[in-house]
Amino acid sequence: MIKRITIGDLRLTFTAARIVKVGGFNSLLADGNHILMWDFDDIELLRVKGYLCRVQYKYQLPRIYVLETRASGSYIAYCFKRTPWKKAVIIVADTPEVDWNFLKYGVYRDKFTLRATDKGYGKPHCVAVLESNVPEDATILDLATWVRYETLKNKKSLRLKR
C-alpha cells in the first residue's frame, strides 16, 4: 500500500509492505572486482540454463552455479569470475529475462546482492552446475561483504524480455 500526500510543492509518500529479514552477500571482492550474480523469477529452469549457457560461452566464463530459491520458478546464479564492475553489469544485462529490479538496484548500489538464507520458502539450494573448461579465479572466501537486509515478502518482479 502506498499513500501520497502533497502539501504545496512537497510530496510525502508512506508505504506499508510485508517484509522479511534475510542474509546474503554482495558481488564485491576484496580487490575491487566482482563475481557475477543473476536473479530470475517466474521462469522455467531449462530457460535459465539456456540463457546462462549462452552468456557463459559468449564471455568465456567458468562454471555457473544455479540455485532454486522458490519452487514456483525462482532462481539465482553465481559465477566465480573476477570481473570489473562495468563488465559485470554488461554481462548480467546481456542475459535475457534477468530480474529487472535486481539489475536496477545493483547498478544503483554499485554491487549485486543475493540472499543466502531462508525467506519463507526454504534456503536456496543448488539445482544445476553449468560446467566450463575456463577455471574459476575467485572463491566464496574472497567476498568482501556479507549483509543482513530487509526484502518484500511476496514481491512480483519485472524481468527483461528480448
Secondary structure, 3 states (H helix, E strand, C coil): CEEEEEECCEEEEEECCCEEEEEEEECEECCCCEEEEEEECCCCHHHHHHHHHHHHHHCCCCCEEEEEEECCCEEEEEEEEEECHHHHHHHHHCCCCCEHHHHHHHHHHCCCEEECCCCCCCCCEEEEEECCCCCCCCCHHHECCEEEEEEECCCCCCECCC
